[in-house]
Amino acid sequence: MPKSKLRGGAKAHNKRVTTRNNTLRGLRKKAQAEYQEMFEKQMEILKAQYQSENGETVDLNTQVIDNTIEMNVTDAEVVTPEVTDEN
C-alpha cells in the first residue's frame, strides 16, 4: 500500500500544509516583531549617544529634502569615445 494512502490522502495533506504555513507565518511575524523592537532600542541608544557627544537633539521623524545642485551642461566635461577604423 502506498505511503500516501496511509497518511490520509489529499485532504489530510492539504490540512498539514495549511497548518505548516500558518505556523511559519506566525514564526515570521514573531521574528519581525522582535527585530523591530531590537532596532528601535538600538536607535534610542544611538540617539542618546549622539546627543551626549554633540549636545544636539535630532528629530528622527523629519523628512529629508533632496538638495540637488543644478549644473549647467557647459560646466560638465563631455567625454566622447574615440572610434577607430580598423579595416
N, C-alpha and C positions, 0 to 999 in steps of 0.2 A: 504494500500500500504506500503511495507517495506521502512524503512528509507533509505536504500542504494539506492533504485531507485530514491528517491527524491534528493539525493546528487550527482547524475551523473554517478553512476556505477563505473566499474573498471578503466576506462580511467581517470576519474576525481580523483579517489583515488590515482592512480599512480602519477598524477600531484601534488597532495597535498603532498604526501610522498617525492617526489623529491624536492619540494620547502622547506619542513621542513628539509630534510637532508642538503641541501645547506645552509640554514640559520644556522643550528647547526655547520656545518663545518666552516663557516665564523666566528661565535662567538668563536669557539675553537681556530681558528688561531689568532684572535684578543687578546684573553686571553693569549695565549702563547707568543705573541709579547710583551705584557705588562709585563708579568712575566720575560721575558728575559731582558727587559730594566731595571726593578727594580733590578734584580740580578746583572747586570753589574754596576749599580750605587752603590749598596751595596759593591761590590768587590772593586770599586775605593775608597770608604770611608775607608774600612778596610785596603787597601794597604797604603793609606795616613797615617792612624793611626799607622800602623806597622812601617812605615818609620820614623814617628816623635818620636815613643817610642825607637826604636833601632838604628836609624841613618843609617840603611842599606836599600839598594834597592833590590827588589825582582823581578825577571823576571818570571811572571806567565806563560809564554809560553814555559818554559823549560820542557824537557821530564824527568820524574822521572825514574831513573835507579834502578833496584832491586839489592840491595847489600845483597845477601844472604851469610850467614856464612856456610861454608862447615863443616859438622860434621862427624866425623868418627863413624862408628857403635859401636866401642868398647867404645867410650866416653859416649854413651847413656845408661841409665839404662833400662834393658829389664824386663818387668813385664809380668809374665805368670799367668793366672788364675789357682787357685787350683781346682782340680777335686776330689770330694769326692764320694766314692761309698756308696750310701745309701741303697743298697739291703741287 
